[in-house]
Amino acid sequence: MSTSLLALLAFIPILSAAILLIGLRLPAKKAMPLCFLTTVIIAFFAWDISALHILASSFQGLFITFDILFIIFGAIVLLNILKYSRAIVVIRHGFTNITKDRRIQVVIITWLFGSFIEGAAGFGTPAAVVAPLLVGLGFPTFCAVILGMMVQSTAVTFGAVGTPILVGISGGIQSPELTTELTSSALEFSDYIQLVTSQIVVLHGIAGVLIPTLMVCMMTRFFGKNKSWKEGLEVFPFTLLGGLAFIVPYAITGIFLGPEFPSLLGALIGIPIVVFAAKRGFLMPKKIWNFEEESKWPSHWIGTLNVKLNNGDEKINMSLAKAWVPYVLLASLLVLSRLTQLPIKSWLLSVKVSWADIFGTSITAESAPLYLPGAILLVVGIITILLHKMKKDAVKMAFLESVKMLWGAGFVLIFTVPMVRIYINSGVNPSELPGMPIAMAKFVAAKVGSVYPLFAPSIGALGAFIAGSNTISNLMFTLFQFGVATNLEMPTVVIVALQAVGAAAGNMIAIHNVVAACATVGFLGKEGLVLKKTIIPTIYYLVVVGIIGLILIA
């Protein structure tokens, strides 16, 4: 079978998802079962993959589905607990005291706090935490989901304390070819990874510094009364400050300390700088920007997550510090549970549920439920119940509402994630054909030649779009990107870095990440609307980084 035909067949599941979700605006609960069936048919007939292997991949996907649903459930439960304890009202008032301008709130909450959560936990947790918080603060649900997806860009490469690099790049690139290059250049493997990391923070820094500006502009353009890009650009001095306050320590950390802490330290240093500036009115706009009254919002802006109580926002006997304790505790526990220097990580990882060689295949599924952010979210939720002295009826309502919201996401992900695993595992077949993602990547590499750096980030984004994970995209494509760079006599460090950055950008359009984000705020069924908007920052990121890649190898 020709490379072109293989690439075309491999592209059909992705194309079908785009047509059904974006073109026909079908809800994911209808679109994804059809995409799953399409993938199964192509895998069975074109790749000659056995029914047993397809079934094993599907069960592997169900293990991952559990992990995702656990995170979603924990995030929804925590938000609903804060709702019924009235802490969310106190938090809302706290942000209003800093500034009533929604544009400034986006920089602080979404860009900086979201990046911190990404650095600590990764795996889609920022959207699961930030999107419900924004809804609780009075943002339209549609807007909250888009912003929650956009934060999963610059910080993602160093999410979960550097997992996409330490696991994805490191695991994906080890090969005899790399050994040869390291020997010829007298480099250690750790030195090579550090060179890649240094290149990544520069690429991310250039593209990512404008992400807060783009967040704000998309909010004012698509959710403002005047539908204006200009109203977003009016706060450019402040959004640029927000970008630089994160990017500068982020880049310095990546260059001098390695891949574990750029996102964490970037956010930890950036948050106090930006909050201090906002409180002092530094670079702040004179005119406050806000959404129209909720009664004037279109119906498709609103989800089913209700964070308002019937008795309104009357004075509540709770301090702002006490209201914020759950989020401070969440961030702290996430960081502590990810540090390899502490025994906590190994304790949590010691509890595993696994299924080796599913149905006699080489496919293995595994879950470490206590290590998942969902477990930490639930622990924080339980502590919050005690701390805020909640009544039994309020706790019961919080859990019942959370379970009800989880059902829709579960149905969609039961089809979405198994489809992804069939796609990724397609490289193991009797005909020894390249896997579906590799088939598409080889086709692109063969056709573009010397301008390949312009397209290298898109390969990484493709992997993240399919798998919903920067780490998995890096595992799938890093060695391929390394091989293309070697064949084209291009610097491998640059091409591998472009892969990692593109994979981070691809998280903004990853289907099951969108489903998960929508689920946390009761926005299921409108995934196509979200993808139509998040494709804008994704294209921006890929184009900018691709052009920089061309300049670097020129």
PALUM-203650 format. One record per atom (N, C-alpha, C, O): x, y, z. Coordinates in steps of 0.2 Angstrom, whole numbers, plus 5000, padded with zeros to 4 digits. Each point is the difference from the previous one (the first is absolute). Layout:
residues N
XYZ/...
END
This chain:
residues 554
500449945000/499650065000/500450065000/500550015004/499450044992/500450064999/500050045006/499550005004/501050054997/500050045006/499450055000/499750025005/500150004989/499550054999/499349975002/499650035004/500349914994/499449975002/499949985007/499550015003/501149975000/500049995007/499850065004/499750005005/500750064993/499950065003/499250025000/499750035004/500049964990/499350024999/499649965004/499550035003/500649904998/499649965004/500050025007/499650005004/501150024998/500150015007/499750075002/499850015006/500150034989/499750075001/499250005001/499750045002/500049914995/499349995000/499750015007/499550045000/500749925005/499750015007/500050075002/499550035003/501150014996/500150065002/499550054996/499750045003/500349954991/499550044996/499349995001/499650055001/500249895001/499349985002/499850045006/499550025001/501049985004/499950045006/499950074999/499550035003/500950004993/500050074998/499350024997/499750055002/500149904993/499450024996/499449995005/499550045000/500549915004/499449995004/499950055006/499550025001/501149995002/500050055006/499950074998/499750045003/500749984992/500150074998/499550024994/499650055000/500549914995/499550014994/499349995001/499650054999/500249895003/499349985002/499850025007/499450005001/501050025003/499950025007/499649955004/499650015004/500649934994/499749945004/500350005007/500650025001/499049975004/500349995007/500549945000/499949954996/500650055008/500549955001/499749935001/500249954998/499250055006/499749945002/499849964994/499949945000/499950104994/499849974994/500649994995/500149954996/500450105004/500550004995/500649955002/500249964995/499950035011/500649965002/499949924999/500449974998/499050015003/499849934999/500149984992/500349954999/499550104997/500149994993/500850004998/500249964996/500150095007/500850004999/500349945003/500549974996/499350005009/500349945003/499849944995/500549964998/498950044999/499949944995/500450014994/500249954997/499950115001/500450024994/500749975001/500349974996/500050055010/500749985001/500049925001/500549974997/499150005006/500049935000/500049964993/500349964999/499250074997/500049974993/500750014996/500249954997/500050115004/500750014996/500549965003/500549974996/499650035011/500549955003/499949934998/500549974999/498950015000/499949934999/500149984993/500449954998/499450094997/500049984993/500750034997/500349974995/499950095006/500650034997/500649985004/500549994996/499550015010/500649995004/500149925002/500549985003/499049994996/499949925001/500149995007/500349955002/499550095003/500049995007/499549955002/499450014998/500849945006/499549955002/499450035005/500250055003/499349924997/499450025004/500250005007/499850045004/500649914998/500350005007/500450055002/500050035006/500450004989/500550055002/499650075000/500150045004/499449964992/499550065000/499750005007/499950065003/499849894999/499749995007/500450025005/499850035005/500849944995/500550025005/500250075001/500050035005/500150004989/500150075000/499450045003/500150055003/499349934995/499450035003/500050005008/499850045003/500449904999/500049995008/500550045003/499950035005/500749984991/500550045003/499750075000/500250045005/499449984990/499750075000/499550015006/500050055002/499749905000/499550005005/500450025007/499750035004/500949944997/500450015006/500150085000/500050035005/500249994989/500250085000/499450045001/500050055003/499449924994/499450045001/499850005008/499850065002/500349895001/499950015007/500450055004/499850045004/500949964994/500450065002/499750074999/500050045004/499849974990/499850064998/499350025004/500050055002/499649904998/499450015004/500150015007/499650045003/500949935000/500150015007/500250075001/499850035005/500750004991/500250075000/499450054999/499950045004/499749944991/499450054999/499550005007/499850055002/500149895000/499649995006/500250045006/499750035004/501049964997/500350045006/499950074999/499950045005/500249994989/500050074999/499350025001/499950065003/499649914994/499350025001/499850005007/499650045003/500649905001/499850005007/500350065004/499650035004/501049984995/500350065003/499750064999/499850045005/500049984989/499650064998/499450005003/499850055003/499849894997/499350005003/500150015008/499550035003/501049945000/500150015007/500150075002/499750035004/500750014992/500150075001/499450044998/499950055003/499749924993/499350044998/499649995007/499750065002/500249895000/499549995006/500350025007/499650015004/501150004996/500350035006/500050075000/500150045004/499749994990/500050074998/500750034999/500050065000/500549905000/500750024999/500150044993/500350045000/499349934995/500150034994/499750074999/500350044996/499249985008/499850065000/500550055003/500250054998/500249935008/500550035003/500650014995/500350064999/499949894997/500550004995/499850054995/500550044998/498949965000/499850054995/500150075002/500250044996/499649975010/500050075003/500850025001/500250064999/500249895002/500750015001/500350034993/500450055000/499449924995/500350024993/499750074998/500450044997/499049975005/499750064999/500350065004/500150054997/500249935008/500450055004/500650024997/500350055001/500049904996/500750014996/499850054994/500350054999/499249924997/499850044994/499349974998/499949945000/499750104998/499349984997/500149984992/499649984997/501050045001/500150004992/500149924999/500549975002/499150004994/500149934998/500649994996/500349945001/500050114996/500649994996/500649985004/500449964999/499650085007/500549995005/500049945003/500449965002/498950025000/499949935003/500249944996/500349965003/499750054991/500249954995/500749995001/500349945000/500150115000/500849995001/500149975006/500549965000/499250065006/500249975006/499849935001/500449965002/498950034997/499749935001/500249954995/500349955001/499650074993/500149954994/500749994999/500349945000/500050114998/500750004997/500549985006/500449954999/499650085007/500549995005/499849945005/500449955001/499050055001/499849955005/499949944996/500249945002/499550064992/500049944996/500649974998/500149945000/500450104998/500749984999/500349965006/500449954999/499550085007/500349975006/499749935001/500349955001/499050044998/499749945000/500249954995/500149945001/500150084993/500349964995/500749985002/500149944999/500350105003/500649985002/500049955006/500549965000/499050045004/500049965006/499749934998/500249955002/499350054994/499649944999/500049984992/500049944999/499950104997/499949994993/499449954998/499550015004/500549964991/499549954998/499350035000/499549975002/500450094995/499450035000/499750035006/499450035000/501049975006/499750035006/499950075000/499550025003/500950024993/499850085000/499350014998/499750045003/500149934992/499350024997/499549975005/499550045001/500749915002/499549975005/499950045006/499550005004/501050044998/500050045006/499850074998/499650035003/500750004992/499950074998/499450024997/499650045002/500149914993/499450014997/499450015005/499650055000/500349905005/499550015005/500150065004/499550035002/501149995000/500150065004/499850064996/499750045003/500549964991/499750064996/499350014999/499750055001/499949894999/499350005000/499850025006/499550045001/500849945005/499850025006/500150085001/499650035004/500850004993/500250075000/499550044995/500050065000/499649914996/499550034996/500250014993/499750034996/500849935002/500149994992/499549964997/499849955003/500150064991/499649964996/500349934999/500649995000/499049955001/500349945000/500449994993/500649975001/499250054994/500349994993/500750035001/500549974998/499550095004/500650045001/500549975004/500649994999/499249985007/500449975005/500349944997/500649995002/499149974994/500349944997/500550024995/500649975001/499350084995/500550024995/500650025004/500649984998/499450065007/500550035004/500449945003/500650005001/499049955002/500349955003/500449954996/500549975002/499350034991/500449964995/500650044998/500549974999/499450105001/500650044997/500650005005/500650004998/499349995009/500550005004/500449945000/500649995002/499149964994/500449934999/500450014994/499949974995/500650075005/500550024994/500750015003/500449955000/499850115002/500650015001/500349965006/500649985000/499050015005/500249975006/500049925000/500349975004/499450014990/499949925000/500649964999/500149955003/500450084993/500649964999/500349985007/500449955000/499650095005/500349995006/499449995006/500150015006/499449964991/499449985005/500249945004/500449964998/499250035008/500249945004/500750005002/500349944999/500050115002/500750005002/500549984995/500449965001/499450064993/500549984994/499849934997/500549984996/499049995005/499849934997/500150004992/500349954998/499450104999/500149994992/500750004998/500149974994/500450065010/500750004998/500349935003/500349964996/499650045010/500449945004/499749934998/500449955000/499050054998/499749934998/499950004992/500249964997/499550105000/499850004993/500650004996/500249964996/500250105004/500650014996/500549945002/500349974995/499950035011/500549955002/499949934998/500449964997/498950025004/499849934998/500049994993/500049954997/499850104999/499850004993/500750004996/499949984994/500650055008/500650014996/500649955001/500450004996/499649965009/500549965001/500049954995/499649964999/501050034997/500149964994/500750004999/500450045002/499849914993/500749994998/500250074996/500650025001/498950014996/500250064996/500250055004/500550044999/499249975007/500150055005/500749995003/500450045001/499749905001/500749985003/500550024995/500650025002/499449964992/500550024995/500150085000/500650025000/498950025000/500050075000/500450025006/500450055000/499449925006/500350025006/500749995001/500450045002/499849904995/500749985000/500450054996/500650025002/499149994992/500450054995/500150075003/500550034999/499049995005/500050075003/500350005007/500050055003/500249895000/500250005007/499550025005/500250045005/499249954994/499550025005/499749945003/500049954998/499850065009/499649965003/499350004999/499850054997/499849905004/499350004998/499650065004/499650044997/500649975009/499750055004/500250074998/499650055000/501049964997/500250064996/499650024994/499850054999/500049894998/499650014994/499350035002/499750044997/500049925008/499350025002/500050075003/499550044999/501149995004/500050065002/500150054994/499750065001/500649934994/500050044994/499350014997/499850054998/499949895002/499350004997/499650055004/499650044998/500449955009/499650045005/500250074999/499550045000/501149984999/500250074999/499750034994/499850065000/500249904995/499750024993/499250015001/499750044997/500049915007/499350005000/499850075004/499550034998/500849995007/499850055004/500050074996/499750055001/500849954995/500150064995/499450004995/499750054999/500249894998/499450004995/499350025004/499750044997/500249935008/499450015004/500050075003/499550035000/501150005002/500050075002/499850054995/499650045002/500649954992/499850044994/499350004999/499750054999/500049895000/499349994998/499650015006/499450034999/500849955007/499550005006/499950065003/499550015004/501050044995/499950065004/499450044998/499850055003/499949944991/499450034997/499449965002/499550034998/500649915005/499349965001/499650045005/499450004998/500850035007/499550045004/499650054996/499450025001/501050024995/499750054995/499549964996/499450034999/500749924998/499649964995/499449985004/499450004998/500749975008/499449985005/499550065001/499449994999/500950075002/499550065002/499750024993/499450025001/501049984994/499750034994/499449954997/499550024998/500649915003/499549964998/499450005004/499450004998/500750025009/499450015004/499650064998/499450005000/501050064999/499650064998/499749994993/499550034999/500849944997/499749994993/499449965000/499550014996/500649935007/499449954999/499550005006/499449984999/500850065007/499550005005/499850075003/499750005005/500650054991/499950075003/499450034996/499849974995/499950085008/499450034997/500250034993/499549994995/501150035004/500150044994/500449954995/500250024995/499949925007/500449954996/500650034997/500250004994/500250035011/500650044998/500749965001/500149985006/500350024990/500749985001/500450065004/500449995004/499450074994/500350065002/499950015008/500550025003/499049965000/499950005007/500549955004/500150015005/500149944991/500549965003/500750035000/500349995004/499850044990/500750034999/500150065004/500550025002/498950015001/500150065004/500449985007/500350055003/499749894999/500449985006/500649974998/500349965004/500050054990/500649964998/500650025004/500349955002/499850115001/500550005005/500049965006/500549975002/498950025000/499949955006/500149934998/500349965004/499450024990/500049934998/500749984998/500249955001/500250104997/500749994998/500449995007/500449965000/499450085005/500349995006/499949935003/500549975003/498950014996/499849935003/500449954996/500249955003/499950064990/500449954996/500750005003/500349955000/500050115000/500750005002/500149985007/500549975002/499050045003/500149985007/500149935001/500349975004/499449994991/500049935000/500649974996/500449965002/499650074992/500549984995/500850015002/500449954999/499750105004/500750015002/500349955005/500549974998/499250025007/500249955005/499949934997/500449965002/499150034994/499949944997/500649984995/500349945001/499950114995/500649994996/500749995004/500449954998/499750095007/500650005004/500049935003/500649975000/498950015003/499949935003/500249944996/500449965001/499350054993/500149944995/500750004997/500349955000/500050114999/500750004998/500549985005/500549964999/499450065008/500549995005/499949945005/500449975003/498950014997/499849955005/499849944997/500049955003/499750054991/499849944997/499250004999/499750055001/500049894997/499350004998/499549995006/499450004998/500849995008/499549995005/499650065002/499449995001/500950074999/499750055004/499850064996/499850055003/500349964990/499950064997/499350035001/499950065001/499649904998/499350025001/499850015007/499750055001/500549915003/499950025008/500350065002/499750045003/501049974996/500350065002/499850064996/499950065003/499949944991/499850054996/499350035003/500050065000/499649895001/499350035003/500150025007/499750055002/500749925002/500150025007/500350075001/499950045004/500649974991/500350075000/499550054997/500050065002/499749924993/499550054996/499450025004/499850064999/499949895005/499450025003/500150065005/499650054999/500849955005/500150065005/500250064996/499750065002/500749944993/500150064996/499450034997/499950065000/499749904997/499450024996/499550025005/499650064999/500349915006/499550025005/500250075003/499550045001/501149965001/500250075003/499950054995/499850065002/500449934992/499950054995/499250024999/499950064999/499749895001/499350014999/499750045006/499650054999/500649945007/499850035006/500350085000/499650045003/500949974995/500350074999/499850034994/500150065000/499549914996/499850044994/500550014995/499950044995/500649925005/500650014995/499849974993/499849945000/500250104995/499949984993/499249985000/499949964995/499750065009/499349985000/499650044996/500250064999/499349924998/499650044995/499550045005/499949995006/499950074991/499650055004/499349975000/499650015005/500249964989/499349985000/499949935001/500449964998/499250025007/499949935002/499649964994/499550034997/500749915001/499749964995/499649945004/500349975004/499150024994/499649955003/499549974995/499950034994/499949915007/499549974996/499350035000/499950045005/499749964991/499350025000/499749965006/500249955002/499250075000/499649965005/499849934997/499949994994/500149975011/499949934998/499449984996/500049964996/499550085005/499350004997/500150014992/499649984997/500950055001/500150024993/500549954997/500150014994/500249945009/500449964997/499649954996/499549985001/500850004993/499749954996/500049935003/500449995005/499149974994/499949945004/500649954999/500249965004/500250044990/500649964999/500650025004/500549975000/499450095004/500650025004/499949965007/500550005004/499049984997/499849985007/500049925001/499849964996/500650015009/500049935002/499549995005/499650045003/500449894999/499549985006/500350015007/499749995004/501050024996/500350015007/499750075003/500150054997/499649945008/499750065004/500450015006/499949965005/500450104996/500450015006/499750055004/500350035005/499049994994/499750055003/499549965005/499749954998/500250085008/499549975004/499450055001/500050064998/499449925004/499450045000/500050065004/499750054999/500749945007/500050065004/500550054999/500250045004/500149964989/500450064998/500750005003/500249965003/500150104996/500750015002/500050055006/500350055001/499349935004/499950045006/500749995004/500449964998/499750085007/500650005004/500149935003/499649985003/501050004997/500249935002/500550015005/500550034999/499549935006/500550005006/500549954998/500149955004/500350074991/500649964998/500550054998/499950044995/500849955007/500550054997/500249974994/499949954998/500450104998/500349984993/500549955001/500049964995/500450055010/500649955001/499749935001/500249954997/499350045007/499649945001/499749974994/500049944998/499750104998/499749984993/500549984995/499949954997/500750075004/500549984995/500449945002/500449984996/499650015011/500449945002/499949944996/500549974999/498950014998/500049944996/500450004994/500449954998/499750114999/500450004994/500750005001/500449974997/499850075009/500750005002/500249935002/500549984998/499149985006/500149935002/500149964994/500449964999/499150054996/500049964994/500750014996/500349954998/499950115001/500650014997/500649975004/500549974997/499550045009/500649975004/500049935000/500649974999/498850005002/500049924999/500249984994/500449944999/499450094995/500249984994/500850004999/500349964997/500050105005/500750005000/500449955004/500449974997/499450025009/500349965005/499949924997/500549975001/499050024996/499949934997/500449994994/500049944998/500250114999/500449994993/500850005001/500349994996/499950035010/500750015001/500349935001/499849975005/500750014991/500349945001/500550005006/500249945003/500050125000/500450005006/499649985006/500349985005/499150024995/499649985006/499749934999/499949974994/499949995011/499849934999/499250004999/499849954998/499950115002/499350004999/499849974993/499549964999/500950064996/499849984993/500149924999/499549974997/501050005006/500149935000/499449965004/499849954998/500050085007/499549975004/499350004996/499749954999/500250114998/499350004996/500149964994/499549974998/501150024999/500049964994/500049935001/500049954996/500150035010/500149935002/499349965000/500049944999/499550105001/499349974999/499850014993/499850054997/500249895000/499950004993/499449944998/500049955003/499750074992/499549954997/500349994993/500050054996/500249895002/500349994993/499749934997/499749965004/500450044990/499849944996/500549994994/500050044995/500549925006/500549994996/499849954994/499649955001/500750064993/499949964994/499249985000/499849955000/499850114999/499349994999/499849954994/500250014995/499449945007/499849954995/500649974996/499949984995/500650015009/500649974997/500450044995/500549984997/499350095002/500450044996/500650035004/500149995006/500350064991/500550035004/499850075003/500450035003/498949984997/499750065002/499950005008/499749955002/500550105002/499950005007/499750065002/500150054997/499449945008/499750065003/500150005007/500149955004/500050124998/500250015007/499750065003/499950054996/499949955010/499750065003/500350015007/500049955004/500250114998/500250015007/499650055003/500150065000/499349925003/499450055001/500250055006/499850055000/500649935005/500250045005/500550064998/500050055003/500449944991/500450054998/499750054995/500250054999/499249934999/499650044995/499850075004/499849995006/500250064990/499750075003/499349995003/499850045005/499849914992/499449995003/500049985007/499550035004/500949934998/500049985007/500250065005/499750015005/500850034992/500250065004/499450055001/499950035005/499749984989/499550045000/499449985005/499750045003/500249894997/499549985005/500350015007/499650015005/501049974997/500350015006/499950085002/499850015006/500350034990/500050075001/499250025002/499850045004/499849934992/499350015001/499749985007/499650035003/500749914999/499849975006/500250055006/499750015005/501050014994/500250055005/499650065000/499950035005/499950004989/499650065000/499449995003/499750055004/499949894996/499449995003/500150015008/499650035003/501049945000/500150015007/500250075001/499850035005/500650004991/500350075002/499450054999/500050055005/499549944991/499550054999/499449985004/499450034999/500649925004/499549975005/499350004996/499550035002/500549934993/499449994996/499549965003/500249955003/499250064995/499549955003/499949944995/500250014994/499549945009/500049944996/499650014993/500149974995/499350065006/499650014994/500450044994/499949984994/500550075008/500450044995/500549954997/500150004994/500249965010/500549954997/499749954996/500349994994/499149995008/499649954995/499950034994/500049974994/499750095006/499950044993/500650014996/499949994994/500650025009/500750014996/500249944997/500150004994/499849945009/500249944997/499549974995/500249984994/499150035007/499549984995/500150044994/499949974994/500250105006/500050044994/500749984996/499950004994/500649985010/500649984996/499949934997/500350004994/499449955009/499949944997/499650014993/500149974995/499450075006/499550014994/500450034994/499949984995/500550075007/500450034994/500549954997/500250014994/500049945010/500649964997/499749954995/500449984996/499050005004/499749954996/500150024992/500249954997/499750115001/500150024993/500749994998/500149984994/500450045010/500750004998/500249924999/500449994996/499349975009/500249935000/499849974993/500449964998/499050055000/499849974994/500450024994/500249964996/500050105003/500450034995/500749975000/500249984995/500150025011/500749985000/500149925000/500549984998/498949995003/500149924999/500149994993/500349944998/499550104997/500149994993/500750044998/500449974996/499750095007/500550044997/500749975002/500450004995/499749985011/500749985002/500249934997/500549994998/499049965002/500249944996/500150014993/500549974997/499250085000/500250014993/500750034999/500349984996/499950065009/500750035000/500549945001/500550004996/499349955008/500549955002/500149954994/500549984998/498950014998/500049964994/500550034995/500449974997/499550105002/500450044996/500750005001/500449984996/499850025011/500750005002/500349944999/500649994998/499049955004/500349945000/500049964993/500249944999/499650104996/499949974993/500749984997/500149974995/500550065008/500649984998/500249935001/500549974996/499249995008/500149935001/499549964996/499450005001/500849984993/499549964995/500449954996/500650014999/499149944998/500349954997/500450024993/500549974998/499250084999/500350034994/500650045001/500350034996/499949995011/500550045002/500050074996/500550034998/498949995002/499850074997/500250055006/499949995006/500350074992/500150055006/499350025003/499550004996/500550025010/499450015003/499650064997/500450044996/499049975005/499650064997/500350075001/500150034995/500149985011/500350075001/500750014996/500150054997/500349895003/500650014997/499950004992/500450034997/499149935001/499950014993/499950074997/500250024995/499450015009/499850074998/500750055001/500150044995/500249955010/500650045001/500649984994/500350054998/499749895000/500549984995/499850044993/500450024996/498949985003/499850034994/500250075000/500250034995/499750015011/500150075000/500850014999/500250054996/500249915007/500750015000/500349994993/500450044998/499349914999/500249994993/499850054995/500450014995/499150035006/499750054995/500350075001/500150044996/500149985011/500250075001/500850015000/500250064998/500249895003/500750014999/500350055004/500050005006/500350054991/500550055004/499650045004/500350045005/499049974994/499650055004/499749955006/499550035003/500849924998/499749955005/499950045007/499549985003/501050064999/499950035007/499350045001/499750005005/500050024989/499450045000/499449955002/499550025003/500649914996/499549955001/500149965006/499649965002/501050045000/500249965006/499650015006/499749955003/500150114999/499550015005/499449974999/499649975005/500150034989/499449974998/499949935001/499549975002/501149994997/500049935002/499949995007/499649955002/500850095002/499949995007/499250025002/499849965005/500050094992/499350025002/499549944998/499549995003/500649984991/499649944998/500049955005/499549975002/501150015001/500049955005/499650025006/499749965003/500450104999/499650025006/499250004998/499649995005/500250034989/499350004998/499749935001/499549995002/500949974995/499849935000/500049975008/499549975002/501050045001/500149965007/499850045006/499949985005/500050094994/499850045005/500650015005/499950025006/500749974992/500650005005/500650024996/500249984995/500150075008/500750034998/500549945001/500449994995/499649975010/500449955002/500049944994/500549984998/498950005001/499949954995/500250024993/500349964996/499550105002/500250034994/500849994999/500349984995/500050045011/500850005000/500249934999/500549994997/499249965007/500249934999/499949984993/500449964998/499150064999/499849974993/500550034995/500249964995/499950115005/500350034995/500750025000/500350034996/500049975011/500750035001/500549974995/500450034997/499649905003/500549974997/499950014992/500550004996/498950005002/499850024993/500350064998/500350014995/499650045009/500250074999/500850005000/500350044996/500049935008/500749995001/500349974993/500550034997/499249925001/500249974993/499950044994/500450004996/499050045004/499950054994/500650055001/500350024994/499850015011/500650055001/500649974998/500450044996/499849905006/500649974998/500149994992/500550024997/498949965000/500049994993/500150064996/500350004995/499450055008/500050074996/500650045002/500050064998/500449915007/500650035002/499850075004/500450054998/499149955006/499850055004/500249995007/500149945002/500050115002/500249995007/499449965004/499450035000/500849925003/499549965003/499750035006/499449995002/501050055002/499750035006/499450054998/499550005004/500650034991/499550054998/499449964998/499450025002/500649934994/499449964997/499749975006/499450005000/501049975004/499749975006/499650055005/499549985002/500850084998/499750055004/499350024997/499550025003/500549994990/499450024997/499549945001/499450025000/500849925000/499549955002/499650015006/499450005001/501150015004/499750015007/499550065001/499550005003/500750064994/499650065000/499449994996/499450025002/500649954992/499449984996/499549965004/499450015000/500949945003/499649955004/499650045006/499549995002/500950065001/499650045005/499550044997/499450015003/500750024991/499550044997/499449964998/499450025000/500749924998/499549954998/499549985006/499449984998/500850035008/499549995006/499450044999/499549995003/500650074994/499450055000/499449974996/499550035000/500749924995/499549974996/499949935001/499649974996/500750005009/500049935001/499249985002/499750035005/500049934991/499349985001/499849985007/499650035003/500849925000/499749985006/500250055006/499750005005/500850054994/500150055005/499450054999/499850035005/500049984989/499450054999/499449975004/499650035003/500349904996/499449975003/500150005008/499550025003/501149974999/500150005007/499850075003/499750015005/500650044992/499950075002/499250025000/499850035004/499949954990/499350015000/499649975005/499550035003/500749914999/499749965005/500050035007/499550005004/501050044998/500150035006/499550065001/499950025006/499950004989/499550065001/499349994996/499750054999/500249895000/499349984997/499950034993/499550034999/501049964997/500050034993/500049954995/500250014994/499749935008/500049944995/499550014994/499550035001/500749954993/499650004994/500250064996/499850014995/500750045008/500250064996/500750004999/500350054999/500049895000/500749994999/500350034994/500550034999/499049964996/500250034993/500150085000/500450034997/499250005007/500050075001/500750025003/500350054998/499949915007/500650025004/500649994995/500450044999/499649914997/500549984995/500150064995/500550014998/498950015000/500050064995/500450065002/500350044996/499749975011/500350065003/500749985002/500550044999/499749905004/500649995002/500549984994/500650005001/499249994993/500449994995/500450074998/500550004997/499250055005/500350074998/500750015004/500550014997/499549985010/500650005003/500549954998/500650015000/499149934999/500549944998/500350024993/500649995000/499150044995/500350024994/500550055001/500550004997/499350055007/500550055002/500649975002/500650024998/499449945007/500649975003/500449964995/500650015000/499149954996/500349964996/500450044994/500549984998/499250075000/500250044995/500750045002/500550004997/499450035009/500550045003/500649965001/500650014999/499349935005/500649955001/500349974994/500649995000/498950004995/500349974994/500550054996/500549984998/499350085002/500450054997/500650015004/500650014997/499449995009/500650015004/500549944999/500650004999/499149945000/500449944998/500350014994/500649984999/499150044996/500350024993/500650055001/500549994997/499450065007/500550055001/500649965004/500650024998/499349945006/500649975004/500449954996/500650005001/499149974994/500449954996/500250034993/500449974996/499450105003/500350034994/500750015000/500350034995/
END
